[in-house]
Amino acid sequence: MPVSSRLSGGILMIRFAAISVSIAAAIAAFVFFLKFGAADGLSLIEILAGLFLLVATFWLAWGASQALLGLAVGPEAPTDLPVTPVATRVVVIVPIYEEDPIATFSRIAAMDASLAAPGLAGQFDFAILSDTRDPVIAARERLWYLRLLRDQNGQGRIFYRRRDDNRGRKAGNIEDFIQTSGAAYEFAIILDADSLMEGATMHEMVRRMQADRKLGLLQTLPQTINARSRFARAMQFSAAFNSPVFARGLALLQGQTGPFWGHNAIIRMRAFAQSCGLPEIPGSPPFGGPILSHDYVEAAFLARAGWTVRLDTDLTGSFEEGPATLIDHAKRDRRWCQGNLQHARLLTASGLAGWSRFVFVQGILAYVVSVFWLGFLLTSIIAPAVESQTLYFPVPRWPVPLIYPTETALAVGLFIGIFGLLILPKLLIGTDAVLRGRVRHFGGTLRASASVLAELAFSSLIAPILLMFQVRAVLQVLLGRDAGWPAQNRQSSQLGLRQAWAHSYWIVTAGLLGLTLAMAMSPGLLLWLLPVALPMLLSPLIIAWSSRPAQGWLFATPEDLSPSPVMQQRARKLAHWQHDSDTPAPGAHPGKGQLARG
């Protein structure tokens, strides 16, 4: 059975062990920090710094525990599934918002062709659900939809609808479709505009849903593809190399109350329709209004209704694309931050499983922890200047008094928190990949090992920059600023220094202020602060440099070395459409607000 259902009787024990170990690690760091700080008298600000470290260390330990659990188990497919064909109607839902229709519809064409492969032709429809507001982009959507129908002979199988009113955003669009057309299908595969999936994977997902009538949602682990920039290539490699291990640990902890990431998943239409109606949260954004991170909430609602929500990490052939630049990543992360913090309003919702509430807490902590790390750094800098220092003469008549080196304790705390719990899991994953032979899919031992070390260096370099973006996002939400619903930039875009400076000048300023504060209040910490402060000072250069096209042999992934059939099909279709000026002429097209199926 999959990791999430295997050992189901011991899920509570596994959860208890993982949480206990994480809490123990956090308490150990807290006590160890205060033990050294107490050498010259413990101050209130040192206690505050220790509390910041406590929370931050818990979060790192929690992530490390998932990696260790993932290393302890392997991806296993169900062994008791009956060999049955797809016996029902399935719809593949593709919500779009201000997307390039050529890029998006070429993915649909490739998936449709994959589903039509020998032995896979079946009962699959596609529903393109547009929330586009720009009339020019909307017109292009309708034109390229006609081209898609013509090329794929998709009449009666591929449908397009653009809503007049985009209330509820993506979740509202899917809800509208379920209410108007959901009864025609037993299952729906939900994708994003940048999603791509093999036809064989879709068939396997349906088979697993047919075999387990309590299964309300089955989530795959999508792999990132088509990265071009240095930033995107490093993120793509990390996702391909590390994420499967972390995901197996997550699946083991989640059990049957698993995750939903909003895309590359299949739902049972009846379960979703009965359980997942999303209310608007009272009040105005950012904490009120439509639920932004709706996927977590929908998973919680399914579990509340008694349906199984499962992550099967053994499923391959599921893909997505990632942000091209660090700025694109930060913009997307800003919206996710608001959505996750919004879940604080749902923690007391009636009937939710305890684990679902804990998942909400995890999502909130994922962003708030950046504030705790920054708080730890600031209090560590300020502490020596505000506390009363005790003079120390190491031997009688020693001419120069010394001060207890509390700065060393702070540096040790940082080392334990960051390097011990953040970097060690990745090194263990790399070692495991070598021992199990998984590195052969990443270009061999030498190439994969070099990529692991390069990714560790790069992630350490950009970590302070990402921390500052997350801190700003949290503060903006707390101050009542709404992120809105910006369209995502899915195209590779190289940033110049001027653009990078415009996005990060405030980070440079914060780095300068931090170093100035350290020089004035605790110069002994300057050396230890440089790994954090220097990337902040150099953030425009790092952002611009990392947006450049990647070159060289580092960061190869299995999909780079051996693209899947649907990836190849999509690349051919995209190239053909991009170089083909014979676009369909304007004519009859599905009207706004009405699904072509009727």
SEKOL-480568 format. One record per residue (C-alpha): residue number from 1; x, y, z. Coordinates in Angstrom, 2 decimals. Example, Ala and Ser with C-alpha at 12.3 -4.5 7.8 and 13.67 -1.06 7.14 Angstrom:
VOMAR   resi         X         Y         Z
VOMAR      1     12.30     -4.50      7.80
VOMAR      2     13.67     -1.06      7.14
//
This chain:
VOMAR   resi         X         Y         Z
VOMAR      1      0.00      0.00      0.00
VOMAR      2      1.08      3.66     -0.35
VOMAR      3      3.10      5.21      2.42
VOMAR      4      0.08      7.15      3.65
VOMAR      5     -2.05      4.08      4.31
VOMAR      6      0.65      1.56      5.21
VOMAR      7      1.18      1.34      8.97
VOMAR      8     -2.11      3.24      9.39
VOMAR      9     -2.51      1.81     12.89
VOMAR     10      0.75      3.46     13.92
VOMAR     11      0.10      6.91     12.44
VOMAR     12     -0.65      8.45     15.83
VOMAR     13      2.55      6.98     17.26
VOMAR     14      4.60      8.31     14.33
VOMAR     15      3.06     11.75     14.69
VOMAR     16      3.69     11.79     18.42
VOMAR     17      7.31     10.73     17.91
VOMAR     18      7.98     13.35     15.24
VOMAR     19      6.41     16.16     17.26
VOMAR     20      8.18     15.03     20.45
VOMAR     21     11.59     14.91     18.77
VOMAR     22     11.03     18.37     17.26
VOMAR     23      9.98     19.83     20.60
VOMAR     24     12.94     18.16     22.32
VOMAR     25     15.36     19.62     19.80
VOMAR     26     13.84     23.08     20.25
VOMAR     27     14.01     22.86     24.05
VOMAR     28     17.60     21.60     23.89
VOMAR     29     18.63     24.58     21.74
VOMAR     30     16.80     26.94     24.11
VOMAR     31     18.39     25.50     27.26
VOMAR     32     21.84     25.28     25.69
VOMAR     33     21.57     28.90     24.58
VOMAR     34     20.52     30.14     28.03
VOMAR     35     23.15     28.02     29.76
VOMAR     36     25.94     29.88     28.04
VOMAR     37     24.18     33.22     28.26
VOMAR     38     23.83     32.83     32.02
VOMAR     39     27.60     32.82     32.48
VOMAR     40     27.61     36.61     32.91
VOMAR     41     24.08     37.01     34.21
VOMAR     42     20.91     36.25     32.28
VOMAR     43     19.00     39.27     30.97
VOMAR     44     15.41     39.53     29.77
VOMAR     45     16.54     40.23     26.21
VOMAR     46     18.61     37.03     26.22
VOMAR     47     15.54     35.10     27.35
VOMAR     48     13.59     36.71     24.49
VOMAR     49     16.32     35.70     22.05
VOMAR     50     16.15     32.18     23.41
VOMAR     51     12.39     32.07     22.86
VOMAR     52     12.84     33.20     19.27
VOMAR     53     15.41     30.43     18.82
VOMAR     54     13.05     27.91     20.44
VOMAR     55     10.30     28.46     17.85
VOMAR     56     12.69     28.67     14.89
VOMAR     57     14.51     25.49     15.92
VOMAR     58     11.24     23.61     16.32
VOMAR     59     10.34     24.43     12.73
VOMAR     60     13.70     23.29     11.37
VOMAR     61     13.53     20.11     13.45
VOMAR     62     10.03     19.42     12.16
VOMAR     63     11.25     19.64      8.57
VOMAR     64     14.23     17.41      9.40
VOMAR     65     11.93     14.81     10.98
VOMAR     66      9.95     14.59      7.73
VOMAR     67     13.16     13.99      5.79
VOMAR     68     14.27     11.25      8.20
VOMAR     69     10.87      9.56      7.97
VOMAR     70     11.03      9.78      4.19
VOMAR     71     14.45      8.14      4.18
VOMAR     72     13.10      5.32      6.33
VOMAR     73     10.43      4.34      3.79
VOMAR     74     10.36      4.05      0.03
VOMAR     75      7.83      4.89     -2.67
VOMAR     76      5.56      1.87     -2.94
VOMAR     77      2.61      1.44     -5.27
VOMAR     78     -0.55     -0.35     -4.16
VOMAR     79     -0.27     -4.07     -4.82
VOMAR     80     -3.90     -5.06     -4.44
VOMAR     81     -5.51     -2.96     -7.17
VOMAR     82     -7.70     -4.84     -9.64
VOMAR     83     -6.60     -4.45    -13.25
VOMAR     84     -9.62     -2.55    -14.50
VOMAR     85    -10.02      0.07    -17.22
VOMAR     86    -11.50      3.49    -16.62
VOMAR     87    -15.21      2.78    -16.29
VOMAR     88    -16.64      6.27    -15.92
VOMAR     89    -16.53      9.81    -17.22
VOMAR     90    -13.60     11.94    -16.06
VOMAR     91    -13.04     15.65    -16.60
VOMAR     92     -9.66     17.35    -16.57
VOMAR     93    -10.17     20.87    -15.19
VOMAR     94     -7.72     23.58    -16.24
VOMAR     95     -8.39     26.94    -14.53
VOMAR     96     -6.63     29.86    -16.21
VOMAR     97     -6.17     33.53    -15.34
VOMAR     98     -4.37     35.98    -17.63
VOMAR     99     -2.28     33.17    -19.15
VOMAR    100     -0.59     32.91    -22.53
VOMAR    101     -3.10     30.69    -24.36
VOMAR    102     -0.48     29.23    -26.69
VOMAR    103      1.60     27.99    -23.76
VOMAR    104     -1.41     26.71    -21.82
VOMAR    105     -3.40     25.15    -24.66
VOMAR    106     -0.32     23.39    -26.05
VOMAR    107     -0.14     21.52    -22.72
VOMAR    108     -3.78     20.52    -23.10
VOMAR    109     -3.11     19.34    -26.65
VOMAR    110     -0.19     17.21    -25.43
VOMAR    111     -2.24     15.66    -22.61
VOMAR    112     -5.14     14.97    -24.97
VOMAR    113     -2.75     13.24    -27.35
VOMAR    114     -1.29     11.24    -24.45
VOMAR    115     -4.78     10.11    -23.43
VOMAR    116     -5.44      9.03    -27.00
VOMAR    117     -2.37      6.75    -27.06
VOMAR    118     -2.99      3.05    -27.77
VOMAR    119     -4.64      1.38    -24.82
VOMAR    120     -5.49      4.64    -23.08
VOMAR    121     -8.32      6.08    -25.17
VOMAR    122    -11.23      6.53    -22.81
VOMAR    123    -13.75      8.79    -21.26
VOMAR    124    -11.74     11.95    -20.58
VOMAR    125    -12.95     15.48    -21.28
VOMAR    126    -11.14     18.79    -20.75
VOMAR    127    -12.77     21.88    -19.25
VOMAR    128    -10.86     25.16    -19.61
VOMAR    129    -12.22     27.55    -16.98
VOMAR    130    -11.11     31.13    -17.60
VOMAR    131    -11.18     33.96    -15.09
VOMAR    132     -9.25     36.30    -17.38
VOMAR    133    -10.22     39.98    -17.04
VOMAR    134     -8.05     41.44    -19.81
VOMAR    135    -10.22     41.56    -22.98
VOMAR    136     -7.22     41.24    -25.30
VOMAR    137     -6.01     38.06    -23.59
VOMAR    138     -9.61     36.78    -23.49
VOMAR    139     -9.92     37.27    -27.25
VOMAR    140     -6.69     35.33    -27.81
VOMAR    141     -8.02     32.56    -25.55
VOMAR    142    -11.10     32.16    -27.73
VOMAR    143     -9.07     32.16    -30.94
VOMAR    144     -6.57     29.59    -29.72
VOMAR    145     -9.35     27.48    -28.25
VOMAR    146    -10.73     27.12    -31.79
VOMAR    147     -7.25     26.17    -32.97
VOMAR    148     -7.03     23.58    -30.20
VOMAR    149    -10.38     22.10    -31.23
VOMAR    150     -9.30     21.93    -34.85
VOMAR    151     -5.90     20.35    -34.21
VOMAR    152     -7.14     17.83    -31.67
VOMAR    153    -10.53     17.09    -33.21
VOMAR    154    -11.79     18.06    -29.78
VOMAR    155    -15.40     18.91    -30.49
VOMAR    156    -17.49     17.38    -27.70
VOMAR    157    -14.41     16.61    -25.56
VOMAR    158    -12.67     19.96    -24.96
VOMAR    159    -14.71     22.83    -23.58
VOMAR    160    -14.03     26.46    -22.76
VOMAR    161    -15.85     28.89    -20.51
VOMAR    162    -15.01     32.40    -19.38
VOMAR    163    -16.87     33.74    -16.36
VOMAR    164    -18.38     37.22    -16.24
VOMAR    165    -17.97     37.31    -12.47
VOMAR    166    -14.79     35.83    -11.00
VOMAR    167    -15.94     35.67     -7.40
VOMAR    168    -13.95     33.19     -5.34
VOMAR    169    -11.12     33.24     -7.88
VOMAR    170     -9.80     29.79     -8.82
VOMAR    171    -11.76     27.95     -6.10
VOMAR    172    -14.93     29.81     -7.06
VOMAR    173    -14.43     28.96    -10.73
VOMAR    174    -14.11     25.26     -9.96
VOMAR    175    -17.09     25.46     -7.62
VOMAR    176    -19.20     27.04    -10.38
VOMAR    177    -18.23     24.25    -12.75
VOMAR    178    -19.09     21.55    -10.22
VOMAR    179    -22.50     23.12     -9.59
VOMAR    180    -23.35     23.45    -13.28
VOMAR    181    -21.65     20.45    -14.91
VOMAR    182    -20.22     18.27    -12.14
VOMAR    183    -23.02     15.71    -12.24
VOMAR    184    -21.78     14.54    -15.66
VOMAR    185    -18.57     13.16    -14.15
VOMAR    186    -17.58     10.86    -11.31
VOMAR    187    -14.00     12.15    -11.06
VOMAR    188    -12.21     15.37    -11.87
VOMAR    189     -8.46     15.84    -12.31
VOMAR    190     -7.62     19.38    -11.22
VOMAR    191     -4.62     21.03    -12.86
VOMAR    192     -3.02     24.47    -12.92
VOMAR    193     -2.37     26.41    -16.10
VOMAR    194      1.26     25.23    -16.02
VOMAR    195      0.47     21.60    -15.18
VOMAR    196      1.29     18.68    -17.45
VOMAR    197      0.44     15.02    -16.90
VOMAR    198      0.93     11.73    -18.70
VOMAR    199     -2.20      9.97    -19.90
VOMAR    200     -1.03      6.78    -18.19
VOMAR    201     -0.75      8.68    -14.89
VOMAR    202     -4.30      9.96    -15.25
VOMAR    203     -5.54      6.43    -15.89
VOMAR    204     -3.70      5.12    -12.85
VOMAR    205     -5.17      7.84    -10.66
VOMAR    206     -8.67      6.93    -11.79
VOMAR    207     -8.01      3.23    -11.15
VOMAR    208     -6.95      3.98     -7.58
VOMAR    209    -10.05      6.09     -7.03
VOMAR    210    -12.26      3.32     -8.42
VOMAR    211    -10.60      0.76     -6.14
VOMAR    212    -11.19      2.74     -2.92
VOMAR    213    -14.67      4.17     -2.58
VOMAR    214    -13.70      6.11      0.55
VOMAR    215    -10.93      7.93     -1.31
VOMAR    216    -12.13     11.50     -1.83
VOMAR    217     -8.91     13.05     -3.11
VOMAR    218     -5.63     11.65     -4.39
VOMAR    219     -2.68     14.05     -4.60
VOMAR    220      0.40     13.43     -6.74
VOMAR    221      3.85     14.94     -6.22
VOMAR    222      4.40     17.10     -9.33
VOMAR    223      7.94     17.49    -10.57
VOMAR    224      9.15     20.88    -11.77
VOMAR    225     10.19     21.04    -15.42
VOMAR    226     11.35     23.45    -18.13
VOMAR    227     13.48     25.62    -15.84
VOMAR    228     15.86     27.90    -17.71
VOMAR    229     17.32     30.48    -15.32
VOMAR    230     19.97     29.78    -12.70
VOMAR    231     17.46     30.32     -9.92
VOMAR    232     14.84     28.09    -11.50
VOMAR    233     17.35     25.34    -12.33
VOMAR    234     18.56     25.17     -8.74
VOMAR    235     14.97     25.07     -7.43
VOMAR    236     14.03     22.43    -10.00
VOMAR    237     16.94     20.20     -9.00
VOMAR    238     16.13     20.57     -5.29
VOMAR    239     12.51     19.66     -5.96
VOMAR    240     13.43     16.59     -8.00
VOMAR    241     16.20     15.38     -5.68
VOMAR    242     14.89     16.27     -2.20
VOMAR    243     11.12     16.69     -2.43
VOMAR    244     10.27     12.99     -2.96
VOMAR    245     11.93     12.14      0.35
VOMAR    246     10.27     14.98      2.26
VOMAR    247      6.95     14.10      0.61
VOMAR    248      7.17     10.47      1.74
VOMAR    249      7.71     11.67      5.29
VOMAR    250      4.78     14.05      4.95
VOMAR    251      2.55     11.31      3.54
VOMAR    252      3.45      9.04      6.44
VOMAR    253      2.55     11.75      8.96
VOMAR    254     -0.62     12.85      7.20
VOMAR    255     -2.02      9.35      6.78
VOMAR    256     -5.59      9.53      5.49
VOMAR    257     -5.85     13.24      6.35
VOMAR    258     -3.41     14.11      3.64
VOMAR    259     -2.48     17.27      1.80
VOMAR    260     -4.08     18.96     -1.19
VOMAR    261     -1.92     21.44     -3.08
VOMAR    262     -4.67     22.68     -5.36
VOMAR    263     -3.50     21.00     -8.57
VOMAR    264     -2.18     17.77    -10.09
VOMAR    265     -4.70     15.84     -8.03
VOMAR    266     -7.89     13.88     -8.65
VOMAR    267    -11.11     14.37     -6.70
VOMAR    268    -14.28     12.35     -6.33
VOMAR    269    -16.86     14.78     -7.65
VOMAR    270    -19.64     13.77     -5.24
VOMAR    271    -17.37     14.02     -2.20
VOMAR    272    -16.07     17.42     -3.26
VOMAR    273    -19.54     18.77     -4.04
VOMAR    274    -20.96     17.62     -0.71
VOMAR    275    -18.03     18.65      1.49
VOMAR    276    -16.01     21.51      0.03
VOMAR    277    -18.26     24.52     -0.37
VOMAR    278    -16.08     27.42      0.79
VOMAR    279    -17.63     30.26      2.76
VOMAR    280    -16.29     33.77      2.61
VOMAR    281    -14.62     34.73      5.86
VOMAR    282    -16.38     37.69      7.49
VOMAR    283    -14.55     40.97      7.21
VOMAR    284    -12.31     42.47      4.58
VOMAR    285     -8.99     41.12      3.26
VOMAR    286     -6.34     40.17      4.12
VOMAR    287     -7.90     38.12      6.93
VOMAR    288    -11.45     38.21      5.58
VOMAR    289    -13.06     37.68      2.20
VOMAR    290    -12.48     34.72     -0.15
VOMAR    291    -10.23     31.96      1.18
VOMAR    292     -6.95     32.23     -0.72
VOMAR    293     -5.20     28.99      0.30
VOMAR    294     -8.35     27.03     -0.42
VOMAR    295     -6.61     23.71     -1.03
VOMAR    296     -5.67     23.15      2.63
VOMAR    297     -9.23     24.00      3.64
VOMAR    298    -10.81     21.69      1.07
VOMAR    299     -8.62     18.82      2.28
VOMAR    300     -9.72     19.55      5.86
VOMAR    301    -13.39     19.63      4.85
VOMAR    302    -13.10     16.30      3.02
VOMAR    303    -11.49     14.72      6.09
VOMAR    304    -14.20     16.22      8.29
VOMAR    305    -16.83     14.49      6.16
VOMAR    306    -15.07     11.12      6.54
VOMAR    307    -13.36     10.96      3.14
VOMAR    308     -9.77      9.82      2.74
VOMAR    309     -7.30     12.42      1.44
VOMAR    310     -4.08     10.74      0.33
VOMAR    311     -0.71     11.60     -1.15
VOMAR    312      0.76      8.82     -3.31
VOMAR    313      4.41      9.66     -3.88
VOMAR    314      5.02      6.71     -6.20
VOMAR    315      2.95      8.24     -9.00
VOMAR    316      5.18      9.62    -11.74
VOMAR    317      4.36     11.57    -14.88
VOMAR    318      2.97     14.58    -13.01
VOMAR    319      4.62     17.93    -13.80
VOMAR    320      4.42     21.66    -13.24
VOMAR    321      6.56     24.71    -13.91
VOMAR    322      8.11     26.99    -11.30
VOMAR    323      8.90     30.70    -11.01
VOMAR    324     11.70     31.87    -13.30
VOMAR    325     13.27     34.39    -10.93
VOMAR    326     13.63     35.00     -7.23
VOMAR    327     11.27     37.99     -7.59
VOMAR    328      8.59     35.85     -9.25
VOMAR    329      8.99     33.37     -6.42
VOMAR    330      8.59     36.13     -3.83
VOMAR    331      5.44     37.47     -5.51
VOMAR    332      3.82     34.05     -5.48
VOMAR    333      4.98     33.49     -1.92
VOMAR    334      3.34     36.75     -0.87
VOMAR    335     -0.07     35.46     -1.93
VOMAR    336      0.53     32.11     -0.23
VOMAR    337      1.60     33.93      2.94
VOMAR    338     -1.68     35.82      3.09
VOMAR    339     -3.66     32.65      2.44
VOMAR    340     -1.87     30.70      5.16
VOMAR    341     -2.16     33.46      7.76
VOMAR    342     -5.83     33.68      6.90
VOMAR    343     -6.20     30.14      8.25
VOMAR    344     -5.88     31.55     11.76
VOMAR    345     -9.57     32.44     11.37
VOMAR    346    -10.40     28.78     10.66
VOMAR    347     -8.56     27.08     13.52
VOMAR    348    -11.74     26.89     15.61
VOMAR    349    -14.04     25.75     12.78
VOMAR    350    -16.40     23.06     14.02
VOMAR    351    -15.86     19.39     13.30
VOMAR    352    -12.33     19.56     11.90
VOMAR    353     -9.93     16.73     12.61
VOMAR    354     -7.19     17.61     15.07
VOMAR    355     -4.54     16.96     12.45
VOMAR    356     -6.24     19.34     10.03
VOMAR    357     -6.00     22.08     12.64
VOMAR    358     -2.32     21.22     13.13
VOMAR    359     -1.80     21.49      9.36
VOMAR    360     -3.22     25.02      9.52
VOMAR    361     -0.76     25.81     12.33
VOMAR    362      2.10     24.42     10.23
VOMAR    363      1.11     26.62      7.30
VOMAR    364      1.03     29.70      9.50
VOMAR    365      4.32     28.85     11.15
VOMAR    366      5.98     28.33      7.76
VOMAR    367      5.86     32.11      7.28
VOMAR    368      5.86     33.46     10.82
VOMAR    369      9.10     31.57     11.57
VOMAR    370     10.99     34.07      9.40
VOMAR    371      9.95     36.79     11.83
VOMAR    372     11.29     34.67     14.69
VOMAR    373     14.64     34.21     12.95
VOMAR    374     14.93     37.94     12.36
VOMAR    375     13.91     38.59     15.96
VOMAR    376     16.62     36.20     17.16
VOMAR    377     19.25     38.03     15.11
VOMAR    378     18.18     41.47     16.34
VOMAR    379     17.97     40.51     20.01
VOMAR    380     21.35     38.79     19.73
VOMAR    381     22.86     42.03     18.44
VOMAR    382     21.20     44.21     21.05
VOMAR    383     21.75     41.94     24.08
VOMAR    384     25.42     42.78     24.80
VOMAR    385     24.67     46.51     24.78
VOMAR    386     21.73     46.49     27.18
VOMAR    387     22.71     43.80     29.66
VOMAR    388     24.99     44.40     32.61
VOMAR    389     28.36     42.83     31.89
VOMAR    390     30.28     41.01     34.60
VOMAR    391     34.04     41.62     34.58
VOMAR    392     36.15     38.48     34.76
VOMAR    393     39.81     38.19     35.85
VOMAR    394     41.04     34.72     34.80
VOMAR    395     43.89     34.66     37.32
VOMAR    396     44.71     36.81     40.35
VOMAR    397     46.20     40.22     39.45
VOMAR    398     45.36     39.69     35.75
VOMAR    399     45.82     43.21     34.33
VOMAR    400     42.99     43.23     31.71
VOMAR    401     39.43     42.22     32.64
VOMAR    402     37.53     40.01     30.14
VOMAR    403     33.83     39.74     29.38
VOMAR    404     32.15     36.36     29.17
VOMAR    405     31.88     35.47     25.48
VOMAR    406     28.09     35.28     25.14
VOMAR    407     28.50     35.96     21.41
VOMAR    408     29.99     32.49     20.98
VOMAR    409     26.86     30.95     22.41
VOMAR    410     24.75     32.87     19.94
VOMAR    411     26.91     31.68     17.06
VOMAR    412     26.62     28.10     18.29
VOMAR    413     22.86     28.49     18.46
VOMAR    414     22.79     29.69     14.88
VOMAR    415     25.01     26.82     13.80
VOMAR    416     22.80     24.24     15.52
VOMAR    417     19.63     25.79     14.17
VOMAR    418     20.64     26.38     10.59
VOMAR    419     23.43     24.01      9.62
VOMAR    420     22.58     21.07     11.85
VOMAR    421     18.87     20.85     11.06
VOMAR    422     18.65     22.42      7.62
VOMAR    423     21.71     21.18      5.77
VOMAR    424     22.17     17.76      7.35
VOMAR    425     18.88     16.30      5.98
VOMAR    426     19.93     17.26      2.44
VOMAR    427     23.34     15.67      2.91
VOMAR    428     21.68     12.50      4.19
VOMAR    429     19.36     12.48      1.19
VOMAR    430     22.38     12.82     -1.08
VOMAR    431     24.18      9.97      0.67
VOMAR    432     21.10      7.78      0.47
VOMAR    433     20.76      8.54     -3.25
VOMAR    434     24.34      7.38     -3.85
VOMAR    435     23.89      4.19     -1.82
VOMAR    436     20.60      3.28     -3.49
VOMAR    437     21.76      4.20     -6.98
VOMAR    438     19.18      6.97     -7.43
VOMAR    439     21.94      9.31     -8.61
VOMAR    440     22.04      7.55    -11.97
VOMAR    441     18.85      9.42    -12.86
VOMAR    442     20.64     12.71    -12.14
VOMAR    443     23.70     12.14    -14.31
VOMAR    444     25.71      9.84    -12.05
VOMAR    445     27.42     10.10     -8.68
VOMAR    446     29.87     12.89     -9.52
VOMAR    447     27.34     15.10    -11.30
VOMAR    448     24.62     14.58     -8.71
VOMAR    449     26.97     15.11     -5.76
VOMAR    450     28.33     18.32     -7.25
VOMAR    451     24.77     19.50     -7.84
VOMAR    452     23.81     18.74     -4.23
VOMAR    453     26.72     20.80     -2.91
VOMAR    454     26.04     23.62     -5.38
VOMAR    455     22.35     23.68     -4.40
VOMAR    456     23.29     23.82     -0.72
VOMAR    457     25.58     26.77     -1.39
VOMAR    458     23.00     28.56     -3.53
VOMAR    459     20.13     28.00     -1.09
VOMAR    460     22.34     29.30      1.75
VOMAR    461     23.16     32.35     -0.35
VOMAR    462     19.55     33.28     -1.09
VOMAR    463     18.14     32.25      2.30
VOMAR    464     18.61     35.70      3.91
VOMAR    465     16.95     37.36      0.90
VOMAR    466     13.98     35.01      1.00
VOMAR    467     13.77     35.52      4.77
VOMAR    468     13.43     39.28      4.29
VOMAR    469     10.75     38.87      1.62
VOMAR    470      8.80     36.59      3.95
VOMAR    471      9.17     38.96      6.90
VOMAR    472      7.85     41.81      4.74
VOMAR    473      4.95     39.65      3.57
VOMAR    474      3.95     38.76      7.14
VOMAR    475      4.15     42.38      8.26
VOMAR    476      2.11     43.54      5.26
VOMAR    477     -0.64     41.06      6.10
VOMAR    478     -0.61     42.04      9.77
VOMAR    479     -0.87     45.70      8.72
VOMAR    480     -3.95     44.91      6.62
VOMAR    481     -2.48     45.02      3.10
VOMAR    482     -4.22     42.74      0.61
VOMAR    483     -2.09     40.90     -1.96
VOMAR    484     -4.94     40.81     -4.45
VOMAR    485     -4.83     38.26     -7.26
VOMAR    486     -1.89     39.10     -9.55
VOMAR    487     -1.33     37.05    -12.68
VOMAR    488      1.68     34.76    -12.51
VOMAR    489      4.68     35.32    -14.75
VOMAR    490      5.42     31.91    -16.24
VOMAR    491      7.83     33.14    -18.90
VOMAR    492     11.59     33.22    -18.44
VOMAR    493     12.47     36.86    -17.78
VOMAR    494     16.01     38.09    -17.25
VOMAR    495     16.30     40.93    -14.72
VOMAR    496     18.74     43.79    -15.04
VOMAR    497     20.52     45.39    -12.10
VOMAR    498     18.16     48.35    -12.15
VOMAR    499     15.11     46.09    -11.89
VOMAR    500     16.76     43.97     -9.21
VOMAR    501     17.64     47.10     -7.23
VOMAR    502     14.06     48.37     -7.45
VOMAR    503     12.86     45.11     -5.87
VOMAR    504     15.58     44.78     -3.22
VOMAR    505     16.95     48.19     -2.24
VOMAR    506     15.14     47.90      1.08
VOMAR    507     16.92     44.59      1.76
VOMAR    508     20.27     46.29      1.12
VOMAR    509     19.23     49.06      3.50
VOMAR    510     18.23     46.53      6.17
VOMAR    511     21.57     44.76      5.80
VOMAR    512     23.49     47.99      6.22
VOMAR    513     21.45     48.94      9.27
VOMAR    514     22.04     45.49     10.77
VOMAR    515     25.79     45.68     10.32
VOMAR    516     25.88     49.24     11.68
VOMAR    517     23.88     48.16     14.70
VOMAR    518     26.20     45.21     15.26
VOMAR    519     29.32     47.37     15.03
VOMAR    520     27.89     49.76     17.59
VOMAR    521     26.41     47.26     20.03
VOMAR    522     28.22     43.93     19.67
VOMAR    523     31.24     44.01     17.33
VOMAR    524     32.13     40.50     18.40
VOMAR    525     29.16     39.23     16.37
VOMAR    526     30.19     40.86     13.08
VOMAR    527     31.99     37.78     11.75
VOMAR    528     29.02     35.53     12.56
VOMAR    529     26.54     37.93     10.97
VOMAR    530     28.36     38.19      7.65
VOMAR    531     26.78     35.02      6.13
VOMAR    532     23.41     36.73      6.67
VOMAR    533     24.33     40.35      6.04
VOMAR    534     26.48     39.93      2.92
VOMAR    535     23.76     38.27      0.79
VOMAR    536     21.43     41.08      1.87
VOMAR    537     23.97     43.71      0.79
VOMAR    538     24.53     41.88     -2.50
VOMAR    539     20.86     41.05     -3.08
VOMAR    540     20.50     43.09     -6.32
VOMAR    541     23.52     41.32     -7.80
VOMAR    542     22.30     37.91     -6.64
VOMAR    543     18.79     38.49     -7.98
VOMAR    544     20.03     39.71    -11.35
VOMAR    545     22.73     37.02    -11.66
VOMAR    546     20.34     34.20    -10.74
VOMAR    547     17.84     35.33    -13.38
VOMAR    548     20.37     34.71    -16.18
VOMAR    549     20.06     31.57    -18.31
VOMAR    550     21.71     28.57    -16.69
VOMAR    551     24.65     26.91    -18.39
VOMAR    552     26.86     23.95    -17.58
VOMAR    553     26.21     20.43    -16.40
VOMAR    554     24.98     21.12    -12.84
VOMAR    555     21.41     20.59    -11.68
VOMAR    556     20.45     17.90    -14.19
VOMAR    557     17.15     16.17    -13.40
VOMAR    558     15.63     12.94    -14.72
VOMAR    559     13.22     14.96    -16.87
VOMAR    560     16.16     16.87    -18.41
VOMAR    561     18.09     13.73    -19.26
VOMAR    562     15.09     11.71    -20.45
VOMAR    563     11.99     13.82    -21.13
VOMAR    564      8.72     11.96    -20.77
VOMAR    565      6.53     11.41    -23.86
VOMAR    566      4.01     14.08    -22.89
VOMAR    567      6.83     16.61    -22.39
VOMAR    568      8.16     15.85    -25.87
VOMAR    569      4.68     16.06    -27.37
VOMAR    570      4.08     19.42    -25.70
VOMAR    571      7.44     20.80    -26.87
VOMAR    572      6.60     19.87    -30.48
VOMAR    573      3.15     21.38    -30.28
VOMAR    574      4.40     24.58    -28.66
VOMAR    575      7.16     25.05    -31.24
VOMAR    576      4.68     24.43    -34.07
VOMAR    577      2.15     26.92    -32.74
VOMAR    578      4.73     29.59    -31.91
VOMAR    579      6.10     29.53    -35.46
VOMAR    580      2.74     29.16    -37.15
VOMAR    581      1.10     32.44    -38.09
VOMAR    582     -2.02     30.67    -39.36
VOMAR    583     -4.09     31.43    -36.25
VOMAR    584     -7.81     30.85    -36.46
VOMAR    585     -9.87     33.73    -37.70
VOMAR    586    -12.35     35.32    -35.32
VOMAR    587    -15.71     33.69    -35.59
VOMAR    588    -18.23     31.82    -33.59
VOMAR    589    -16.93     30.90    -30.17
VOMAR    590    -18.31     29.92    -26.80
VOMAR    591    -19.94     32.91    -25.16
VOMAR    592    -18.64     34.36    -21.94
VOMAR    593    -20.02     32.73    -18.84
VOMAR    594    -21.32     29.63    -20.61
VOMAR    595    -19.62     26.25    -20.82
VOMAR    596    -19.61     24.93    -24.38
VOMAR    597    -20.93     21.56    -23.20
VOMAR    598    -24.18     23.09    -22.04
//
